[in-house]
Amino acid sequence: MRYRNLLIILGVSVTVMALSVFVAGSQLKSPEKFSNSKAFHSQKEIQKLKQLIGVNSPIDSGEYFLHSDNCKTCHGKDTAAYANIDYSGQDVNLFDDWESTMMANSAKDPLWRAKVSHEILVNPAHSNELQDKCTSCHAPQGHFTAHFKGNAFYTINDLINDTLGLDGVACVSCHTIGTNGLGALFSGNIPYDTTRKIFGPFQNPVMGPMQLYVGFTPTYSAHMSESRVCSPCHTLQTNSADLSGVPTGKTFIEQATYHEYNNSAFFQENTTCQK
C-alpha cells in the first residue's frame, strides 16, 4: 500500500514538473508575456549590480563617457535566460556580440599600434599630432575625455593605462554621437552630445533602469539608424608632409568609405551601414 502511494505521489510530481516546464517554455517563446515591470530589480539586486559595474571601471558622474562594463550587466548574457534571448531561447546578447569585434578591439589592435609607431618613426616632428588624430577614432572615449578636459593631445602613452581609451569603439562612444554637423564632419571630428543622453533607434524607451544604473537617459533619435552616424570616422583626410617632415599644404585622402557608400548602389537602395 505504501509502495502504491509512493508511486502515485511520484507520478503527480512528475506531471507538475512537466507542466511547469511547458508553461515556462511557452512564456519564454511568447513576446507578449514580457513586461517592462519585470525588468526592475530589488534593492538588494541593485546594490549587487552597482558593485559589479564598479569593478575596474572608471565611474564618475562628471565623466562624458562610460566603460562598456557599465552596459554589460543589462545588455550582456542573462543567466536566468529571461532577457537578451530570441524566441527559441538562444542567447543573443549585444555585449558578447560586440566584445569580439574590431570595434571593441580598435585600441588594442597590434597592427594599428604598429602602424602608428611607423608613422612616428617617419615623421617624428609630428608625433603628437599623428597619435592624437589616430586615437580620435580608435580610442574615442579616452581621446575626447582628454580634450574636453583641456588637454592638447591624447597619445599612445596616455592610452596604455586608460580603461576608457582601451575600451575602443564602445557602446557610449557611438550612442552619444549627436546630430550637429553629422554627415559633414570627418577625420575624427565627432559631434558628441555631452548632455548625458544615450541615443537609440527605438521610440519611447523605458528610461528608469538606465537612469538609475548609469546616469544616462535613453533617447530616441532617427540618426542612429542612418549611415551618417558612421561618417566622422569612416572618412579620413590627413595633412601630408614630405620625407623631411615639412608640411606640403595638401591633404591626403587615406580612406573615404562613407563617400564611397554615398555613391554606391547601397545608398540608392536605402541600405544603410547598420543593415
Secondary structure as a PSIPRED ss2 file (coil, helix, strand):
# PSIPRED VFORMAT (PSIPRED V4.0)

   1 M C   1.000  0.000  0.000
   2 R H   0.000  1.000  0.000
   3 Y H   0.000  1.000  0.000
   4 R H   0.000  1.000  0.000
   5 N H   0.000  1.000  0.000
   6 L H   0.000  1.000  0.000
   7 L H   0.000  1.000  0.000
   8 I H   0.000  1.000  0.000
   9 I H   0.000  1.000  0.000
  10 L H   0.000  1.000  0.000
  11 G H   0.000  1.000  0.000
  12 V H   0.000  1.000  0.000
  13 S H   0.000  1.000  0.000
  14 V H   0.000  1.000  0.000
  15 T H   0.000  1.000  0.000
  16 V H   0.000  1.000  0.000
  17 M H   0.000  1.000  0.000
  18 A H   0.000  1.000  0.000
  19 L H   0.000  1.000  0.000
  20 S H   0.000  1.000  0.000
  21 V H   0.000  1.000  0.000
  22 F H   0.000  1.000  0.000
  23 V H   0.000  1.000  0.000
  24 A H   0.000  1.000  0.000
  25 G H   0.000  1.000  0.000
  26 S H   0.000  1.000  0.000
  27 Q H   0.000  1.000  0.000
  28 L H   0.000  1.000  0.000
  29 K H   0.000  1.000  0.000
  30 S C   1.000  0.000  0.000
  31 P H   0.000  1.000  0.000
  32 E H   0.000  1.000  0.000
  33 K H   0.000  1.000  0.000
  34 F C   1.000  0.000  0.000
  35 S C   1.000  0.000  0.000
  36 N H   0.000  1.000  0.000
  37 S H   0.000  1.000  0.000
  38 K H   0.000  1.000  0.000
  39 A H   0.000  1.000  0.000
  40 F C   1.000  0.000  0.000
  41 H C   1.000  0.000  0.000
  42 S C   1.000  0.000  0.000
  43 Q H   0.000  1.000  0.000
  44 K H   0.000  1.000  0.000
  45 E H   0.000  1.000  0.000
  46 I H   0.000  1.000  0.000
  47 Q H   0.000  1.000  0.000
  48 K H   0.000  1.000  0.000
  49 L H   0.000  1.000  0.000
  50 K H   0.000  1.000  0.000
  51 Q H   0.000  1.000  0.000
  52 L H   0.000  1.000  0.000
  53 I H   0.000  1.000  0.000
  54 G C   1.000  0.000  0.000
  55 V C   1.000  0.000  0.000
  56 N C   1.000  0.000  0.000
  57 S C   1.000  0.000  0.000
  58 P C   1.000  0.000  0.000
  59 I C   1.000  0.000  0.000
  60 D C   1.000  0.000  0.000
  61 S C   1.000  0.000  0.000
  62 G C   1.000  0.000  0.000
  63 E C   1.000  0.000  0.000
  64 Y C   1.000  0.000  0.000
  65 F C   1.000  0.000  0.000
  66 L C   1.000  0.000  0.000
  67 H C   1.000  0.000  0.000
  68 S C   1.000  0.000  0.000
  69 D H   0.000  1.000  0.000
  70 N H   0.000  1.000  0.000
  71 C H   0.000  1.000  0.000
  72 K H   0.000  1.000  0.000
  73 T H   0.000  1.000  0.000
  74 C H   0.000  1.000  0.000
  75 H H   0.000  1.000  0.000
  76 G C   1.000  0.000  0.000
  77 K C   1.000  0.000  0.000
  78 D C   1.000  0.000  0.000
  79 T C   1.000  0.000  0.000
  80 A C   1.000  0.000  0.000
  81 A C   1.000  0.000  0.000
  82 Y C   1.000  0.000  0.000
  83 A C   1.000  0.000  0.000
  84 N C   1.000  0.000  0.000
  85 I E   0.000  0.000  1.000
  86 D C   1.000  0.000  0.000
  87 Y C   1.000  0.000  0.000
  88 S C   1.000  0.000  0.000
  89 G C   1.000  0.000  0.000
  90 Q C   1.000  0.000  0.000
  91 D E   0.000  0.000  1.000
  92 V C   1.000  0.000  0.000
  93 N C   1.000  0.000  0.000
  94 L H   0.000  1.000  0.000
  95 F H   0.000  1.000  0.000
  96 D H   0.000  1.000  0.000
  97 D H   0.000  1.000  0.000
  98 W H   0.000  1.000  0.000
  99 E H   0.000  1.000  0.000
 100 S C   1.000  0.000  0.000
 101 T C   1.000  0.000  0.000
 102 M C   1.000  0.000  0.000
 103 M C   1.000  0.000  0.000
 104 A C   1.000  0.000  0.000
 105 N C   1.000  0.000  0.000
 106 S C   1.000  0.000  0.000
 107 A C   1.000  0.000  0.000
 108 K C   1.000  0.000  0.000
 109 D C   1.000  0.000  0.000
 110 P H   0.000  1.000  0.000
 111 L H   0.000  1.000  0.000
 112 W H   0.000  1.000  0.000
 113 R H   0.000  1.000  0.000
 114 A H   0.000  1.000  0.000
 115 K H   0.000  1.000  0.000
 116 V H   0.000  1.000  0.000
 117 S H   0.000  1.000  0.000
 118 H H   0.000  1.000  0.000
 119 E H   0.000  1.000  0.000
 120 I H   0.000  1.000  0.000
 121 L H   0.000  1.000  0.000
 122 V H   0.000  1.000  0.000
 123 N C   1.000  0.000  0.000
 124 P H   0.000  1.000  0.000
 125 A H   0.000  1.000  0.000
 126 H H   0.000  1.000  0.000
 127 S H   0.000  1.000  0.000
 128 N H   0.000  1.000  0.000
 129 E H   0.000  1.000  0.000
 130 L H   0.000  1.000  0.000
 131 Q H   0.000  1.000  0.000
 132 D H   0.000  1.000  0.000
 133 K H   0.000  1.000  0.000
 134 C H   0.000  1.000  0.000
 135 T H   0.000  1.000  0.000
 136 S H   0.000  1.000  0.000
 137 C H   0.000  1.000  0.000
 138 H H   0.000  1.000  0.000
 139 A C   1.000  0.000  0.000
 140 P H   0.000  1.000  0.000
 141 Q H   0.000  1.000  0.000
 142 G H   0.000  1.000  0.000
 143 H H   0.000  1.000  0.000
 144 F H   0.000  1.000  0.000
 145 T H   0.000  1.000  0.000
 146 A H   0.000  1.000  0.000
 147 H H   0.000  1.000  0.000
 148 F H   0.000  1.000  0.000
 149 K C   1.000  0.000  0.000
 150 G C   1.000  0.000  0.000
 151 N C   1.000  0.000  0.000
 152 A C   1.000  0.000  0.000
 153 F C   1.000  0.000  0.000
 154 Y C   1.000  0.000  0.000
 155 T C   1.000  0.000  0.000
 156 I H   0.000  1.000  0.000
 157 N H   0.000  1.000  0.000
 158 D H   0.000  1.000  0.000
 159 L H   0.000  1.000  0.000
 160 I H   0.000  1.000  0.000
 161 N C   1.000  0.000  0.000
 162 D C   1.000  0.000  0.000
 163 T H   0.000  1.000  0.000
 164 L H   0.000  1.000  0.000
 165 G H   0.000  1.000  0.000
 166 L H   0.000  1.000  0.000
 167 D C   1.000  0.000  0.000
 168 G C   1.000  0.000  0.000
 169 V C   1.000  0.000  0.000
 170 A C   1.000  0.000  0.000
 171 C H   0.000  1.000  0.000
 172 V H   0.000  1.000  0.000
 173 S H   0.000  1.000  0.000
 174 C H   0.000  1.000  0.000
 175 H H   0.000  1.000  0.000
 176 T C   1.000  0.000  0.000
 177 I E   0.000  0.000  1.000
 178 G C   1.000  0.000  0.000
 179 T C   1.000  0.000  0.000
 180 N C   1.000  0.000  0.000
 181 G C   1.000  0.000  0.000
 182 L C   1.000  0.000  0.000
 183 G C   1.000  0.000  0.000
 184 A C   1.000  0.000  0.000
 185 L C   1.000  0.000  0.000
 186 F C   1.000  0.000  0.000
 187 S C   1.000  0.000  0.000
 188 G C   1.000  0.000  0.000
 189 N C   1.000  0.000  0.000
 190 I C   1.000  0.000  0.000
 191 P C   1.000  0.000  0.000
 192 Y E   0.000  0.000  1.000
 193 D C   1.000  0.000  0.000
 194 T C   1.000  0.000  0.000
 195 T C   1.000  0.000  0.000
 196 R C   1.000  0.000  0.000
 197 K E   0.000  0.000  1.000
 198 I E   0.000  0.000  1.000
 199 F E   0.000  0.000  1.000
 200 G E   0.000  0.000  1.000
 201 P C   1.000  0.000  0.000
 202 F C   1.000  0.000  0.000
 203 Q C   1.000  0.000  0.000
 204 N C   1.000  0.000  0.000
 205 P C   1.000  0.000  0.000
 206 V C   1.000  0.000  0.000
 207 M C   1.000  0.000  0.000
 208 G H   0.000  1.000  0.000
 209 P H   0.000  1.000  0.000
 210 M H   0.000  1.000  0.000
 211 Q H   0.000  1.000  0.000
 212 L H   0.000  1.000  0.000
 213 Y H   0.000  1.000  0.000
 214 V H   0.000  1.000  0.000
 215 G C   1.000  0.000  0.000
 216 F C   1.000  0.000  0.000
 217 T E   0.000  0.000  1.000
 218 P E   0.000  0.000  1.000
 219 T E   0.000  0.000  1.000
 220 Y E   0.000  0.000  1.000
 221 S C   1.000  0.000  0.000
 222 A H   0.000  1.000  0.000
 223 H H   0.000  1.000  0.000
 224 M H   0.000  1.000  0.000
 225 S H   0.000  1.000  0.000
 226 E C   1.000  0.000  0.000
 227 S H   0.000  1.000  0.000
 228 R H   0.000  1.000  0.000
 229 V H   0.000  1.000  0.000
 230 C H   0.000  1.000  0.000
 231 S C   1.000  0.000  0.000
 232 P C   1.000  0.000  0.000
 233 C C   1.000  0.000  0.000
 234 H C   1.000  0.000  0.000
 235 T C   1.000  0.000  0.000
 236 L E   0.000  0.000  1.000
 237 Q E   0.000  0.000  1.000
 238 T E   0.000  0.000  1.000
 239 N E   0.000  0.000  1.000
 240 S E   0.000  0.000  1.000
 241 A E   0.000  0.000  1.000
 242 D C   1.000  0.000  0.000
 243 L C   1.000  0.000  0.000
 244 S C   1.000  0.000  0.000
 245 G C   1.000  0.000  0.000
 246 V C   1.000  0.000  0.000
 247 P E   0.000  0.000  1.000
 248 T E   0.000  0.000  1.000
 249 G E   0.000  0.000  1.000
 250 K E   0.000  0.000  1.000
 251 T E   0.000  0.000  1.000
 252 F E   0.000  0.000  1.000
 253 I E   0.000  0.000  1.000
 254 E E   0.000  0.000  1.000
 255 Q E   0.000  0.000  1.000
 256 A C   1.000  0.000  0.000
 257 T H   0.000  1.000  0.000
 258 Y H   0.000  1.000  0.000
 259 H H   0.000  1.000  0.000
 260 E H   0.000  1.000  0.000
 261 Y H   0.000  1.000  0.000
 262 N H   0.000  1.000  0.000
 263 N C   1.000  0.000  0.000
 264 S C   1.000  0.000  0.000
 265 A H   0.000  1.000  0.000
 266 F H   0.000  1.000  0.000
 267 F H   0.000  1.000  0.000
 268 Q H   0.000  1.000  0.000
 269 E C   1.000  0.000  0.000
 270 N C   1.000  0.000  0.000
 271 T C   1.000  0.000  0.000
 272 T C   1.000  0.000  0.000
 273 C C   1.000  0.000  0.000
 274 Q C   1.000  0.000  0.000
 275 K C   1.000  0.000  0.000
